Amino acid sequence: MTYEKLVEIYEQLSTNTFERCLYIEYILFCNFASENEFNNYFNIEEIKDAEFFKLVDFLHNHNCYNLLYRVLRDNRERIATNPDINTLKDIDFRSDIDKRMERFAF
């Protein structure tokens, strides 16, 4: 595919910024992803965590933020760690933390 053809397709998209950004991210991903990374994107539920985080790293490093958001959103359970309240035990908290926490509706 030529640059001119890619531009032609781009121009046919709506003027919606998100659609155009996503299209460019598809091009970047299809062009720069290794065969392994490309296949992992479409088999994400079957890959190991190490492969998953390599894919996340690839998307971030190539500015594919919308694709990255999709991967993270759809795979929240993979990035959630086991919550441990004791990790907060040795932190010196800000004096205004309660006011800041109110903004999160706590």
N, C-alpha and C positions, 0 to 999 in steps of 0.2 A: 504494500500500500504506500502511496506517495504522500508527501506532506500536503500537496494540493487536494488530494482526495480527503484527507483528514480534516482539512479546513472546510471543504465543501459540506461534509457531514456536520461539522461544528456549526456552520452558518445555518443549516437546516433545523437545528435545535431551536426550541423556544428561547426567548431572551432571558429565561429563568437562569439566574446565576448559579444556583445549585446544580441544575442539570448540566450546565456547561463545565463546571468544576469537576463534577463526577465523570463526565466524558473524558476530560484530560487525565484524570486519575486512572481511568480504565486504560488509556493509551500508555501511560507511564508504567502501570503494573504489567500489562501485556508485553511491553517492550523490554523492561529491565529485570523482571522476575526470572529467576532460574526455573528450569523445568520442575524442580522439586518444590520451590515456593509457589509456583503457579498451581500445581496439583494440590498442594496442601490447602490452598484457599478454598478449593471446591470439595475437599474431604476433611474439613476442619474438625469434625467430631471424631474422626478416627486417628488423628495424629497425636503424638506424645506432646507433653507440655513443652519440652525443649523446642520442638518444631513450631509449636504454636507461638512461643515468644520470639523465635527467629522471624516468623511472619509478621508479628506486631512490629518488631524492630525495622524490618524492611519497609513496611508501609509508612512508618514514622520518618525514616531517613529519606524517603522519596516524596515526602509531602503529600501523601495520599490520606489526608486526614478524614475525609468522609468514609472511605473504605475502612480505615482504622476504627472510626467510631462504630461502624456496623459490626466489625469483628468483636470489638470489646463489648458492645451492647448485647450481642447475641450469645456471648460466651462469658457472661458475668461470673458464673460458678467457677470458671477456671482461674480467674484472677482474684477471687475472694480468698483471703487467708483465714485461718482459724482465729477468730477474735479472742484476744486475751487482755482483759482489763488491767492486768498487772504491768503491761507495757507502759502505762501512764504513771505508775507509782513514783518514779524518780524525776519527773518533769517539774520544772519550776514554771508554774502557770502565770500568765499575764494577769494583772489586776482587773482587767476589763473582759476577761474571758466569758463571764456570765452574760454580758451585754452582747457579745459577739455570738454566743450560742443561741440567744433569743432569735437571731435572724434565721437560724435553722429550724425554728419552731420547737425547741426543746424546753 
